[in-house]
Amino acid sequence: MNIEGKKSIWQAEAEQSLKDEFDAFLPDRIRRITEINTQWLIPNEHFAPASSECLKLYRDGHFHGCISLVQAVTEAISRFLCEKNSFRADKDFEKTIKTLKRRNFISTDLESYFLQIWQHRHDYHHLNSSIAKDLHDLESIAKSKLNALHQIQSEIFRFNIRDGAIVPTHPKYWSVEDGTAYIQAEAKTHWLFT
């Protein structure tokens, strides 16, 4: 058999294997996607696509990746808040969060969500031996951190819809030019509202 023939067989086998895997894990994916609250609409900032990927990682059972990416997005949001409020983030994440709270840019509840997500950050970032190994524990941790991220984004990027337009509660956190807000919706496309 020539190379092209072998390649065709490998492709067919790979396709069937991926279909079988998808079908086998579909009920778990559906369960996970329906049990998570998400902020489906956020400003189109540099962290928006990664924020959407957090949900996909959790949905597909990639819990280490979900935990690590949620922590990275959370760190990016903390720096974003500092920038939008005209001060520099501290190199120490927890100090940055305390400063945001002290200056009344975040509530006590948001402070606790930031710190909850950050808990054991270095263990997951460096894959230290102390991280959870049990799949159910990892799923629970990922779910908890993802829900905390939702709480943060829901408050910071809160908005209403009035006459078909987005009306941000905190406009300084939205990129608005000439009445147009660029947003990230479900990571599929960038939508434009005027």
C-alpha positions as CSV (number, residue, x, y, z in Angstrom):
1,M,0.0,0.0,0.0
2,N,1.3,3.4,-0.9
3,I,1.7,6.4,1.5
4,E,-1.5,8.1,0.3
5,G,-3.5,4.9,0.9
6,K,-2.1,4.6,4.5
7,K,-2.8,8.2,5.1
8,S,-6.4,7.8,4.0
9,I,-6.8,4.8,6.4
10,W,-5.3,6.7,9.3
11,Q,-7.6,9.7,8.6
12,A,-10.7,7.4,8.6
13,E,-9.6,5.7,11.8
14,A,-8.9,9.1,13.5
15,E,-12.3,10.4,12.4
16,Q,-14.1,7.4,13.8
17,S,-12.1,7.5,17.0
18,L,-12.9,11.2,17.5
19,K,-16.6,10.6,16.8
20,D,-16.7,7.7,19.3
21,E,-15.0,9.8,21.9
22,F,-17.3,12.7,21.3
23,D,-20.4,10.5,21.7
24,A,-19.0,8.8,24.8
25,F,-18.4,12.1,26.6
26,L,-21.4,14.1,25.3
27,P,-23.6,13.6,28.4
28,D,-20.8,14.8,30.7
29,R,-20.2,17.8,28.4
30,I,-23.9,18.7,28.4
31,R,-24.1,18.4,32.2
32,R,-21.0,20.6,32.7
33,I,-22.1,23.3,30.3
34,T,-25.6,23.6,31.8
35,E,-24.4,23.8,35.4
36,I,-22.1,26.8,34.9
37,N,-23.2,30.4,34.9
38,T,-21.2,32.6,32.5
39,Q,-21.0,36.2,31.6
40,W,-21.7,35.6,27.9
41,L,-21.0,39.2,26.9
42,I,-17.9,41.1,27.9
43,P,-15.8,43.9,26.4
44,N,-13.5,42.9,23.6
45,E,-10.4,43.2,25.6
46,H,-7.2,41.2,25.3
47,F,-8.4,38.6,27.9
48,A,-11.9,38.1,26.3
49,P,-11.1,35.1,24.0
50,A,-9.2,33.4,26.9
51,S,-12.1,34.0,29.2
52,S,-14.4,32.2,26.7
53,E,-11.9,29.3,26.5
54,C,-12.2,28.7,30.2
55,L,-15.8,27.5,29.8
56,K,-14.8,25.3,26.8
57,L,-12.0,23.7,28.8
58,Y,-14.4,23.0,31.7
59,R,-17.1,21.7,29.4
60,D,-14.6,19.3,27.7
61,G,-13.2,18.0,31.0
62,H,-9.8,19.7,30.7
63,F,-9.8,20.7,34.4
64,H,-6.1,21.6,34.9
65,G,-6.2,23.8,31.9
66,C,-9.4,25.4,33.0
67,I,-8.1,26.2,36.5
68,S,-4.8,27.6,35.2
69,L,-6.6,29.7,32.5
70,V,-9.2,31.0,34.9
71,Q,-6.3,32.2,37.2
72,A,-4.5,33.8,34.3
73,V,-7.7,35.6,33.1
74,T,-8.4,36.8,36.7
75,E,-4.9,38.2,36.9
76,A,-5.4,40.0,33.6
77,I,-8.7,41.4,34.8
78,S,-7.0,42.7,38.0
79,R,-4.3,44.5,35.9
80,F,-7.1,45.8,33.6
81,L,-8.9,47.3,36.6
82,C,-5.7,49.0,37.8
83,E,-5.0,50.4,34.4
84,K,-8.6,51.7,33.9
85,N,-8.4,53.3,37.4
86,S,-5.0,55.0,36.7
87,F,-2.7,53.1,38.9
88,R,-0.1,50.3,38.5
89,A,-0.8,46.8,39.6
90,D,1.5,45.4,42.3
91,K,3.7,42.5,41.4
92,D,2.0,40.7,44.3
93,F,-1.5,39.8,43.1
94,E,-3.0,39.8,46.6
95,K,-1.7,43.3,47.3
96,T,-3.2,44.5,44.0
97,I,-6.6,43.0,45.1
98,K,-6.4,44.6,48.5
99,T,-5.6,48.0,46.9
100,L,-8.5,47.7,44.5
101,K,-10.7,46.9,47.5
102,R,-9.3,49.7,49.7
103,R,-9.8,52.3,46.9
104,N,-13.4,51.0,46.4
105,F,-13.0,49.8,42.9
106,I,-14.2,46.3,43.9
107,S,-16.6,45.1,46.7
108,T,-15.7,42.8,49.5
109,D,-17.5,40.0,47.7
110,L,-15.4,40.6,44.5
111,E,-12.3,40.7,46.7
112,S,-13.2,37.2,48.0
113,Y,-13.8,35.9,44.5
114,F,-10.5,37.1,43.3
115,L,-8.7,35.5,46.2
116,Q,-10.7,32.3,45.9
117,I,-9.5,31.9,42.3
118,W,-6.0,32.8,43.2
119,Q,-5.9,30.2,46.0
120,H,-3.2,27.6,45.1
121,R,-2.3,29.5,41.9
122,H,1.4,28.7,42.1
123,D,0.7,25.0,42.7
124,Y,-1.3,24.8,39.5
125,H,0.9,27.1,37.6
126,H,4.0,25.1,38.4
127,L,2.2,21.7,38.6
128,N,3.4,21.1,42.1
129,S,2.9,17.7,43.6
130,S,0.3,19.1,46.0
131,I,-2.4,19.8,43.3
132,A,-5.5,17.7,43.3
133,K,-5.1,14.5,41.3
134,D,-8.6,13.0,41.7
135,L,-10.7,13.8,38.6
136,H,-13.8,14.6,40.7
137,D,-11.8,17.0,42.9
138,L,-10.3,18.7,39.9
139,E,-13.8,19.1,38.3
140,S,-15.1,20.6,41.6
141,I,-12.1,23.0,41.9
142,A,-12.4,24.1,38.2
143,K,-16.2,24.6,38.6
144,S,-15.7,26.7,41.7
145,K,-13.1,28.9,40.1
146,L,-15.1,29.3,36.9
147,N,-18.2,30.3,38.9
148,A,-16.1,32.9,40.8
149,L,-14.8,34.3,37.5
150,H,-18.4,34.6,36.4
151,Q,-19.2,36.6,39.6
152,I,-16.3,38.9,38.9
153,Q,-17.2,39.5,35.3
154,S,-20.9,39.8,36.0
155,E,-20.2,42.7,38.4
156,I,-17.4,44.5,36.6
157,F,-18.9,44.2,33.1
158,R,-22.6,44.5,34.2
159,F,-24.8,46.0,31.6
160,N,-28.5,46.5,30.6
161,I,-30.1,46.5,27.2
162,R,-32.0,49.6,26.4
163,D,-33.7,50.2,23.1
164,G,-31.5,47.3,21.6
165,A,-28.3,48.9,22.8
166,I,-25.8,47.8,25.5
167,V,-25.7,50.2,28.4
168,P,-22.7,49.4,30.7
169,T,-23.1,49.9,34.4
170,H,-19.3,50.8,34.6
171,P,-18.7,52.4,31.2
172,K,-15.0,53.0,31.8
173,Y,-14.5,49.3,31.6
174,W,-15.9,49.1,28.1
175,S,-14.2,50.3,24.9
176,V,-16.8,52.7,23.5
177,E,-16.0,54.9,20.5
178,D,-18.7,57.1,18.9
179,G,-21.4,55.1,20.6
180,T,-20.1,51.7,19.5
181,A,-19.0,49.0,21.9
182,Y,-16.9,46.1,20.7
183,I,-17.8,43.0,22.6
184,Q,-16.9,39.3,22.8
185,A,-19.9,37.0,22.6
186,E,-19.4,33.3,23.3
187,A,-15.9,33.4,21.7
188,K,-17.4,32.7,18.3
189,T,-17.3,36.2,16.8
190,H,-16.9,39.8,17.7
191,W,-20.2,41.5,17.6
192,L,-20.8,45.2,17.1
193,F,-23.6,47.1,18.8
194,T,-24.3,50.7,17.9
